[in-house]
Amino acid sequence: MTDSPSSETAPDSGSTTTRASPRGEARRKRQLEVAREHFLEHGFAATSINEIARQAGGSLATLYRNFGNKDGLFLAVMQQEAQTVWSVMDHEANETRSVEEALEDFGMAMLTLALAPELIRLFRGLAFESGRNPQLGKLFLDNGPKLTRQRLAGYLSRQVAQGHLPSTGLGQEPLAAANLLTGMLLNPLHVDALLGCPPDTASPEQLRPHVRRCVRVFLAGFGAS
């Protein structure tokens, strides 16, 4: 069972800016957990917001109040997924890792998520749905891949400012650098998986040599003009 189009909005059920109680926060977290399962299992179009509300508990009105509509719920799930990838870089302040080690950890997290079978299914569904609803594709890109690349660019820019990376070459174009690194990491594994030919195994032991080579080539040419 599916819902009406994703552009639907709920009746006005109050301001979304009011700080939620601990119980309200727990309910919102549960709604996100259930929504993630449904979006990854069924894709965007086939996911029923009514079924999410039923499984998560609480009312449909509460779910609408928390997220606005189906697009808003999907947006929240994508932001959460991007944060999952980025969490490995959020500990950069402890300075216990070199740039190379930090980028390897980032690459492993990104590839592990991108090659997960459920996310591959979601990508395929989005590619189809975006032909009819380009806004959906933009929503995903802006709050998933683009957000991740922007945060990676910020990290690289800080490393340049701190003298850990050269200020020449890609040091002057951190977003271009981030695009280059993520492209190196994803290809050809991600395209192969999307077309039904995933790697025999996506275990850390299989992925790490690829990630390490990409990071080393990237860093070796970082300062080149």
Secondary structure, 3 states (H helix, E strand, C coil): CCCCCCCCCCCCCCCCCCCCCHHHHHHHHHHHHHHHHHHHHHHHHHCCHHHHHHHHCCCHHHHHHHHCCHHHHHHHHHHHHHHHHHHHHCCHHHCCCCHHHHHHHHHHHHHHHHCCHHHHHHHHHHHHHHHHCHHHHHHHHHHCHHHHHHHHHHHHHHHHHCCCCCCCHHHHCHHHHHHHHHHHHHCCHHHHHHCCCCCCCCCHHHHHHHHHHHHHHHHHCCCCC
